[in-house]
Amino acid sequence: MGYIWLPPSKNYVPLWEGKMLEKITLENGLVLEIWNYSRKLAGDRWLVGFLAQIGVEPSKEDFSGEKYYKVFLEKTDGKVYYRYRKERTFVSEELVWEIFKNIKENFLKAAIPYLSHPEFKERLIKHEVKLFEQKVDWEISVQMKDEEEKKWEEEFKNREFI
């Protein structure tokens, strides 16, 4: 998988600059950010990059344990995100803005009712927290297996087998 552009945060600096073009406050109180991270690729050819995102801060109670919440705060900027991205590559320079506008209009037309749903925030938090906890459990499992492997290698390194 290639590089995925994300907006700058306290833990992340993107490889190239993007620009937040718009903030849309939805009926449910959430704020949808529209980002343009388009850039020149070669000659007059461009990558048109569109990102729509909503950031939501989960509370400690949204996690199944305090240890998960602490790890979450250490590894992230304290938010879970809904993100939708769309890219078009090798677009001629004169069509960049028109294609970006098309992507944005189509996204807004299709997604605003979904993103504005009163339960969207709770569902997003529940889903993303579950995924985060599964990832933490997986990382701990891998770490424990690596430690066990090192222990066995140390124990058996000088033994001869017939």
N, CA and C of each residue as an Amber inpcrd file, in Angstrom:
protein
   486
   0.8500000  -1.1770000   0.0000000   0.0000000   0.0000000   0.0000000
   0.8870000   1.2290000   0.0000000   0.5170000   2.2100000  -0.7800000
   1.3040000   3.4220000  -0.9160000   1.0680000   4.4130000   0.2100000
   1.6160000   5.5690000   0.0270000   1.5120000   6.6410000   1.0070000
   0.0790000   7.1650000   1.0780000  -0.3930000   7.3640000   2.2860000
  -1.7300000   7.9160000   2.5040000  -1.5640000   9.2830000   3.1710000
  -2.0100000  10.3250000   2.4950000  -1.8860000  11.6780000   3.0270000
  -2.8890000  11.8790000   4.1550000  -2.4140000  12.4860000   5.2420000
  -3.2600000  12.8730000   6.3700000  -2.9360000  14.3060000   6.7570000
  -3.9030000  15.0110000   7.3240000  -3.6270000  16.3800000   7.7780000
  -2.5890000  16.3820000   8.9020000  -1.8670000  17.4790000   9.0620000
  -0.8790000  17.5520000  10.1440000  -1.5500000  17.4930000  11.5100000
  -0.8580000  16.8700000  12.4580000  -1.3330000  16.8070000  13.8450000
  -0.1070000  16.8580000  14.7500000  -0.3180000  16.7200000  16.0490000
   0.8120000  16.8040000  16.9800000   1.7910000  15.6430000  16.7880000
   1.3060000  14.5070000  16.2520000   2.1620000  13.3440000  16.0650000
   2.5380000  13.0840000  14.6080000   2.0920000  13.9290000  13.6900000
   2.2670000  13.5990000  12.2850000   2.4900000  14.8470000  11.4290000
   3.4760000  14.7480000  10.5550000   3.7370000  15.8060000   9.5830000
   3.6570000  15.1630000   8.1990000   2.7350000  15.6080000   7.3420000
   2.5990000  14.9950000   6.0190000   3.8030000  15.3010000   5.1230000
   3.9740000  14.4760000   4.0930000   5.0890000  14.6710000   3.1700000
   4.9290000  15.9210000   2.3180000   3.6940000  16.3320000   2.0660000
   3.4590000  17.5700000   1.3460000   2.2700000  18.2830000   1.9570000
   2.2240000  19.5630000   1.6940000   1.2240000  20.4280000   2.3100000
  -0.1720000  20.1930000   1.7320000  -1.1460000  20.3250000   2.5840000
  -2.5400000  20.3210000   2.1740000  -3.2030000  21.5610000   2.7350000
  -4.4250000  21.7850000   2.3380000  -5.1050000  22.9970000   2.7950000
  -6.5440000  22.6540000   3.1620000  -6.9500000  23.0490000   4.3770000
  -8.3430000  22.8820000   4.7490000  -9.1280000  23.9960000   4.0630000
 -10.0870000  23.5870000   3.2490000 -10.8520000  24.5660000   2.4850000
 -12.1340000  24.9880000   3.1770000 -12.6850000  24.0780000   3.9890000
 -14.0230000  24.3500000   4.5050000 -14.2840000  23.5230000   5.7560000
 -15.0690000  24.1040000   6.6530000 -15.6000000  23.3770000   7.8120000
 -17.1150000  23.4930000   7.7360000 -17.7800000  22.3500000   7.7730000
 -19.2390000  22.3230000   7.6760000 -19.7870000  21.7630000   8.9820000
 -20.5930000  22.5440000   9.6720000 -21.2220000  22.0610000  10.8960000
 -22.4910000  21.3080000  10.5110000 -22.5500000  20.0560000  10.9400000
 -23.6770000  19.1880000  10.5950000 -24.8070000  19.3410000  11.6080000
 -25.9770000  18.8180000  11.2680000 -27.1550000  18.9200000  12.1390000
 -26.9320000  18.2790000  13.5070000 -26.0810000  17.2560000  13.5670000
 -25.8290000  16.5700000  14.8330000 -24.7070000  17.2260000  15.6470000
 -24.2030000  18.3770000  15.1850000 -23.1940000  19.1250000  15.9300000
 -21.7590000  18.8010000  15.5510000 -21.5400000  17.7660000  14.7660000
 -20.1870000  17.4160000  14.3530000 -19.7150000  18.3680000  13.2640000
 -18.4020000  18.4740000  13.1200000 -17.8180000  19.3750000  12.1310000
 -17.0770000  18.5460000  11.0810000 -17.5010000  18.7060000   9.8390000
 -16.8930000  18.0340000   8.6980000 -15.8600000  18.9690000   8.0840000
 -14.6210000  18.4890000   7.9930000 -13.5490000  19.2710000   7.3860000
 -13.3100000  18.7740000   5.9580000 -13.1390000  19.7030000   5.0440000
 -12.8350000  19.3860000   3.6510000 -11.3970000  19.8380000   3.3770000
 -10.5340000  18.8950000   2.9890000  -9.1290000  19.1670000   2.7300000
  -8.7940000  18.9350000   1.2630000  -7.9210000  19.7740000   0.7440000
  -7.3830000  19.6160000  -0.5970000  -5.8850000  19.3720000  -0.4550000
  -5.4350000  18.2000000  -0.8670000  -4.0020000  17.9180000  -0.8130000
  -3.4380000  17.6370000  -2.2110000  -4.0270000  18.2890000  -3.2020000
  -3.5740000  18.1290000  -4.5820000  -2.1460000  18.6450000  -4.7290000
  -1.4180000  18.0290000  -5.6700000  -0.0390000  18.4680000  -5.9150000
   0.3910000  18.0900000  -7.3190000   1.3860000  18.7810000  -7.7800000
   1.9460000  18.5140000  -9.1090000   2.7680000  17.2320000  -9.0400000
   2.5640000  16.3530000 -10.0330000   3.3310000  15.1100000 -10.0960000
   4.5320000  15.2620000 -11.0280000   4.2580000  15.6100000 -12.2890000
   5.3270000  15.7590000 -13.2800000   4.8110000  16.6170000 -14.4260000
   5.6280000  17.5490000 -14.8600000   5.2200000  18.4120000 -15.9650000
   3.9390000  19.1450000 -15.6400000   2.9030000  18.9440000 -16.4620000
   1.6140000  19.5820000 -16.1850000   0.6110000  18.5890000 -15.6140000
   1.0790000  17.4660000 -15.0950000   0.2010000  16.4250000 -14.5300000
   0.1440000  16.5340000 -13.0120000  -1.0690000  16.3750000 -12.4940000
  -1.3290000  16.5650000 -11.0700000  -1.9940000  15.3490000 -10.4530000
  -1.8340000  15.2310000  -9.1460000  -2.6430000  14.3410000  -8.3260000
  -3.7050000  15.2350000  -7.6990000  -4.9720000  14.9150000  -7.8940000
  -6.0560000  15.6410000  -7.2390000  -6.3980000  14.8440000  -5.9900000
  -6.2200000  15.4600000  -4.8260000  -6.4530000  14.7800000  -3.5600000
  -7.5360000  15.4550000  -2.7420000  -8.5620000  14.6920000  -2.3930000
  -9.7060000  15.1780000  -1.6110000  -9.7920000  14.3530000  -0.3350000
  -9.9160000  15.0240000   0.7880000 -10.1130000  14.3400000   2.0640000
 -11.2210000  15.0430000   2.8290000 -12.1890000  14.2530000   3.2740000
 -13.2330000  14.7530000   4.1710000 -13.0540000  14.0120000   5.4840000
 -13.0750000  14.7300000   6.5790000 -12.8890000  14.0520000   7.8690000
 -13.7080000  14.7070000   8.9640000 -14.0570000  13.8580000   9.9250000
 -14.7150000  14.2960000  11.1490000 -13.9160000  13.6950000  12.2950000
 -13.4600000  14.5220000  13.2060000 -12.7400000  14.0520000  14.3840000
 -13.6310000  14.1240000  15.6070000 -13.6030000  13.0460000  16.4060000
 -14.4340000  12.9610000  17.6050000 -13.5630000  12.4700000  18.7600000
 -13.7080000  13.1090000  19.9100000 -12.9420000  12.7040000  21.0970000
 -13.7410000  11.7050000  21.9230000 -13.2600000  10.4650000  22.0170000
 -13.9390000   9.5090000  22.8950000 -13.5650000   9.7830000  24.3560000
 -14.4260000   9.3640000  25.2570000 -14.1330000   9.5280000  26.6810000
 -13.5580000   8.2170000  27.2230000 -13.0600000   8.2740000  28.4430000
 -12.5050000   7.0810000  29.0800000 -13.5520000   5.9740000  29.1650000
 -14.8060000   6.3520000  29.3460000 -15.8970000   5.3750000  29.4850000
 -16.1820000   4.6220000  28.1850000 -15.7310000   5.1460000  27.0630000
 -15.9510000   4.4730000  25.7850000 -15.0310000   3.2650000  25.6110000
 -13.9970000   3.1590000  26.4240000 -13.0360000   2.0660000  26.3350000
 -13.3870000   0.9820000  27.3450000 -12.9800000  -0.2470000  27.0370000
 -13.3190000  -1.3580000  27.9260000 -12.4120000  -1.4060000  29.1550000
 -11.3550000  -0.6380000  29.1610000 -10.4700000  -0.5790000  30.3130000
  -9.6140000   0.6710000  30.2670000  -9.1380000   1.0820000  31.4360000
  -8.3470000   2.3100000  31.5300000  -7.0230000   2.1860000  30.7870000
  -6.4560000   0.9500000  30.7540000  -5.1660000   0.7750000  30.0630000
  -5.2980000   1.1010000  28.5720000  -6.4290000   0.7260000  27.9740000
  -6.6450000   1.0370000  26.5600000  -6.7270000   2.5480000  26.3530000
  -7.4060000   3.2200000  27.2440000  -7.5590000   4.6730000  27.1240000
  -6.2040000   5.3680000  27.2310000  -5.3640000   4.9130000  28.1740000
  -4.0400000   5.5140000  28.3330000  -3.1850000   5.3040000  27.0800000
  -3.2160000   4.0930000  26.5310000  -2.4630000   3.8130000  25.3080000
  -3.0000000   4.6710000  24.1530000  -4.3220000   4.8140000  24.0910000
  -4.9440000   5.6290000  23.0530000  -4.4300000   7.0640000  23.1150000
  -4.3790000   7.6340000  24.3100000  -3.9090000   9.0120000  24.4640000
  -2.4290000   9.1360000  24.1270000  -1.6330000   8.0850000  24.4080000
  -0.2050000   8.1130000  24.0980000   0.0540000   8.0380000  22.5940000
  -0.7280000   7.2160000  21.8960000  -0.4480000   6.9240000  20.4940000
  -1.1870000   7.8250000  19.5040000  -2.1810000   8.5630000  19.9570000
  -2.9870000   9.3650000  19.0320000  -3.0600000  10.8080000  19.5130000
  -3.7960000  11.5990000  18.7680000  -4.0290000  12.9820000  19.1800000
  -5.3030000  13.0940000  20.0130000  -5.8130000  11.9570000  20.5100000
  -6.9870000  11.9620000  21.3720000  -8.3080000  11.9280000  20.6390000
  -8.2680000  11.6780000  19.3310000  -9.5020000  11.6420000  18.5520000
  -9.5600000  10.3760000  17.7010000 -10.7880000   9.9700000  17.4000000
 -11.0220000   8.9600000  16.3740000 -11.5940000   9.7090000  15.1750000
 -11.3700000   9.1580000  13.9910000 -11.7480000   9.8860000  12.7840000
 -12.6050000   9.0530000  11.8400000 -13.5650000   9.7440000  11.2370000
 -14.2050000   9.2620000  10.0190000 -13.4310000   9.9630000   8.9180000
 -12.9300000   9.1900000   7.9520000 -12.2110000   9.8110000   6.8420000
 -12.6640000   9.2040000   5.5190000 -12.8650000  10.0770000   4.5590000
 -13.1660000   9.6620000   3.1970000 -12.1850000  10.3720000   2.2890000
 -11.5120000   9.5900000   1.4590000 -10.5480000  10.1960000   0.5520000
 -10.8180000   9.7310000  -0.8730000 -10.5220000  10.6070000  -1.7880000
 -10.6770000  10.2910000  -3.2080000  -9.5220000  10.9530000  -3.9360000
  -8.8930000  10.2020000  -4.8280000  -7.7660000  10.7340000  -5.5840000
  -7.9360000  10.4470000  -7.0690000  -7.4230000  11.3520000  -7.8580000
  -7.3210000  11.1750000  -9.3040000  -5.8770000  11.5290000  -9.6700000
  -5.2530000  10.6760000 -10.4510000  -3.8540000  10.9190000 -10.8070000
  -3.7140000  11.2940000 -12.2740000  -2.6210000  11.9600000 -12.5680000
  -2.2490000  12.3900000 -13.9170000  -3.3340000  13.2250000 -14.5890000
  -3.8410000  14.1530000 -13.8220000  -4.8590000  15.0950000 -14.3130000
  -4.1230000  16.3050000 -14.8740000  -4.5860000  16.7930000 -16.0020000
  -3.9420000  17.9790000 -16.5570000  -4.2320000  19.1890000 -15.6630000
  -3.2940000  20.1040000 -15.6440000  -3.3350000  21.2390000 -14.7220000
  -4.6230000  22.0460000 -14.8170000  -5.1380000  22.2410000 -16.0230000
  -6.3310000  23.0780000 -16.1830000  -7.6030000  22.4060000 -15.6620000
  -7.5710000  21.0880000 -15.4120000  -8.7650000  20.3810000 -14.9330000
  -8.7590000  20.0910000 -13.4310000  -7.6820000  20.4330000 -12.7510000
  -7.5340000  20.0840000 -11.3250000  -8.7010000  20.6020000 -10.4920000
  -8.9740000  21.8930000 -10.5580000 -10.0110000  22.4680000  -9.6960000
 -11.3920000  21.9370000 -10.0570000 -11.6740000  21.7560000 -11.3390000
 -12.9700000  21.2360000 -11.7670000 -13.1930000  19.8110000 -11.2390000
 -12.1830000  18.9880000 -11.3130000 -12.3010000  17.6110000 -10.8160000
 -12.4510000  17.6130000  -9.2970000 -11.6790000  18.4560000  -8.6090000
 -11.8140000  18.5410000  -7.1510000 -13.2420000  18.9330000  -6.7690000
 -13.7820000  19.9550000  -7.4350000 -15.1520000  20.4080000  -7.1450000
 -16.1600000  19.2870000  -7.3880000 -15.9910000  18.5300000  -8.4640000
 -16.8800000  17.3980000  -8.7510000 -16.8410000  16.3520000  -7.6540000
 -15.6420000  16.0010000  -7.2310000 -15.4790000  15.0060000  -6.1580000
 -16.1820000  15.5080000  -4.8970000 -15.9450000  16.7690000  -4.5570000
 -16.5370000  17.3460000  -3.3440000 -18.0650000  17.3520000  -3.4220000
 -18.6200000  17.8230000  -4.5180000 -20.0800000  17.9000000  -4.6580000
 -20.7230000  16.5190000  -4.5920000 -20.1300000  15.5430000  -5.2690000
 -20.6760000  14.1790000  -5.2360000 -20.6100000  13.5860000  -3.8300000
 -19.5060000  13.8390000  -3.1440000 -19.3810000  13.3370000  -1.7790000
 -20.4410000  13.9590000  -0.8750000 -20.5620000  15.2760000  -0.9060000
 -21.5140000  15.9510000  -0.0260000 -22.9470000  15.4980000  -0.3040000
 -23.2970000  15.3540000  -1.5660000 -24.6390000  14.9260000  -1.9390000
 -24.9530000  13.5370000  -1.3580000 -23.9780000  12.6490000  -1.4150000
 -24.2010000  11.2790000  -0.9620000 -24.0340000  11.0970000   0.5460000
 -23.1230000  11.8410000   1.1630000 -22.7300000  11.5350000   2.5400000
 -23.3760000  12.3840000   3.6260000 -23.8340000  13.5730000   3.3220000
 -24.3720000  14.4550000   4.3700000 -25.5050000  13.7980000   5.1670000
 -26.4730000  13.1440000   4.5410000 -27.5190000  12.5040000   5.3570000
 -26.9590000  11.4510000   6.3190000 -25.9800000  10.6870000   5.8610000
 -25.3470000   9.6520000   6.6920000 -24.5640000  10.2810000   7.8480000
 -23.7420000  11.2670000   7.5380000 -22.8910000  11.8920000   8.5560000
 -23.6890000  12.7260000   9.5530000 -24.8580000  13.1970000   9.1480000
 -25.6890000  14.0370000  10.0100000 -26.6060000  13.2410000  10.9310000
 -26.6150000  11.9340000  10.7930000 -27.4970000  11.1020000  11.6170000
 -27.2070000  11.3470000  13.0960000 -28.2330000  11.4320000  13.9340000
 -28.0340000  11.7180000  15.3620000 -27.1360000  10.7070000  16.0870000
 -27.0920000   9.4660000  15.6210000 -26.2900000   8.4360000  16.2960000
 -24.9250000   8.2250000  15.6470000 -24.5870000   9.0390000  14.6540000
 -23.3240000   8.8420000  13.9350000 -22.1240000   8.8900000  14.8850000
 -22.0780000   9.8690000  15.7670000 -20.9410000  10.0330000  16.6680000
 -20.7470000   8.7960000  17.5430000 -21.8190000   8.3140000  18.1720000
 -21.7090000   7.1620000  19.0600000 -21.2750000   5.9130000  18.2890000
 -21.8230000   5.7410000  17.0950000 -21.4580000   4.5730000  16.2870000
 -20.0030000   4.6360000  15.8380000 -19.5530000   5.8240000  15.4560000
 -18.1600000   6.0020000  15.0490000 -17.2280000   5.6790000  16.2120000
 -17.5170000   6.2250000  17.3780000 -16.6690000   5.9770000  18.5460000
 -16.6480000   4.4910000  18.8710000 -17.8070000   3.8620000  18.9080000
 -17.8750000   2.4320000  19.2410000 -17.0400000   1.5980000  18.2750000
 -17.1830000   1.8750000  16.9870000 -16.4600000   1.1180000  15.9660000
 -14.9480000   1.3430000  16.0530000 -14.5370000   2.5960000  16.1110000
 -13.1130000   2.9200000  16.0960000 -12.4080000   2.4950000  17.3890000
 -13.0880000   2.6160000  18.5280000 -12.4960000   2.1800000  19.7950000
 -12.3100000   0.6600000  19.7740000 -13.2840000  -0.0540000  19.2600000
 -13.1680000  -1.5140000  19.1540000 -11.9630000  -1.8910000  18.2870000
 -11.8080000  -1.2360000  17.1400000 -10.6650000  -1.5100000  16.2700000
  -9.3480000  -1.1750000  16.9670000  -9.3140000  -0.0670000  17.6910000
  -8.0940000   0.3220000  18.3940000  -7.7360000  -0.7130000  19.4560000
  -8.7110000  -1.1600000  20.2250000  -8.4510000  -2.1530000  21.2660000
  -7.9700000  -3.4720000  20.6640000  -8.5400000  -3.8740000  19.5380000
  -8.0890000  -5.0960000  18.8680000  -6.6420000  -4.9470000  18.4070000
  -6.3000000  -3.7740000  17.9030000  -4.9290000  -3.5290000  17.4540000
  -3.9560000  -3.5920000  18.6280000  -4.3230000  -2.9900000  19.7540000
  -3.4700000  -3.0230000  20.9480000  -3.2880000  -4.4700000  21.4140000
  -4.3820000  -5.2400000  21.4610000  -4.2850000  -6.6450000  21.8710000
  -3.3720000  -7.4280000  20.9340000  -3.4890000  -7.1820000  19.6360000
  -2.6510000  -7.8630000  18.6590000  -1.1810000  -7.4980000  18.8660000
  -0.8850000  -6.2160000  19.0810000   0.4940000  -5.7790000  19.3000000
   1.0790000  -6.4220000  20.5500000   0.2950000  -6.5340000  21.6170000
   0.7580000  -7.1790000  22.8530000   1.0240000  -8.6560000  22.5980000
   0.1420000  -9.2990000  21.8580000   0.3030000 -10.7140000  21.5260000
   1.5910000 -10.9530000  20.7450000   1.8590000 -10.1250000  19.7530000
   3.0760000 -10.2580000  18.9590000   4.3050000 -10.0290000  19.8360000
   4.2420000  -9.0350000  20.6950000   5.3640000  -8.7400000  21.5850000
   5.6360000  -9.9240000  22.5180000   4.5830000 -10.5220000  23.0690000
   4.7530000 -11.6700000  23.9630000   5.3530000 -12.8630000  23.2100000
   4.9200000 -13.1050000  21.9850000   5.4710000 -14.2070000  21.1910000
   6.9390000 -13.9610000  20.8660000   7.3020000 -12.7230000  20.5670000
   8.7020000 -12.3950000  20.3080000   9.5640000 -12.6340000  21.5450000
   9.0650000 -12.2280000  22.7030000   9.7980000 -12.4460000  23.9410000
   9.9500000 -13.9330000  24.2450000   8.8930000 -14.7080000  24.0210000
   8.9530000 -16.1550000  24.2510000   9.9530000 -16.8060000  23.2970000
   9.9600000 -16.3580000  22.0530000  10.8980000 -16.9030000  21.0690000
  12.3370000 -16.6230000  21.4870000  12.6110000 -15.4190000  21.9630000
  13.9580000 -15.0710000  22.4260000  14.3610000 -15.9400000  23.6110000
  13.4150000 -16.1830000  24.5040000  13.6900000 -17.0220000  25.6760000
  14.0680000 -18.4310000  25.2430000  13.3190000 -18.9990000  24.3130000
  13.6090000 -20.3510000  23.8490000  14.9220000 -20.4030000  23.0690000
  15.2010000 -19.3980000  22.2800000  16.4720000 -19.3610000  21.5550000
  17.6430000 -19.3210000  22.5190000  17.5190000 -18.5420000  23.5700000
  18.5790000 -18.4540000  24.5780000  18.7670000 -19.7970000  25.2880000
  17.6690000 -20.4400000  25.6180000  17.7340000 -21.7070000  26.3430000
  18.3510000 -22.8240000  25.5050000  18.0780000 -22.8180000  24.2180000
  18.5250000 -23.9210000  23.3740000  19.7190000 -23.5860000  22.4810000
  20.3310000 -22.4360000  22.6360000  21.3760000 -22.0220000  21.6940000
  22.6240000 -22.9070000  21.7230000  22.9680000 -23.4850000  22.8700000
  24.1930000 -24.2970000  22.9630000  23.9200000 -25.7930000  22.9850000
  22.7030000 -26.1980000  22.7990000  22.3770000 -27.6230000  22.8260000
  22.6400000 -28.2290000  21.4490000  23.0540000 -29.4750000  21.4900000
  23.2270000 -30.2080000  20.2400000  22.0870000 -31.1940000  20.1050000
  21.5960000 -31.3290000  18.9160000  20.5170000 -32.2580000  18.6620000
  21.0380000 -33.3860000  17.7950000  20.6270000 -34.5760000  18.1230000
  21.0780000 -35.7550000  17.3730000  20.0380000 -36.1040000  16.3260000
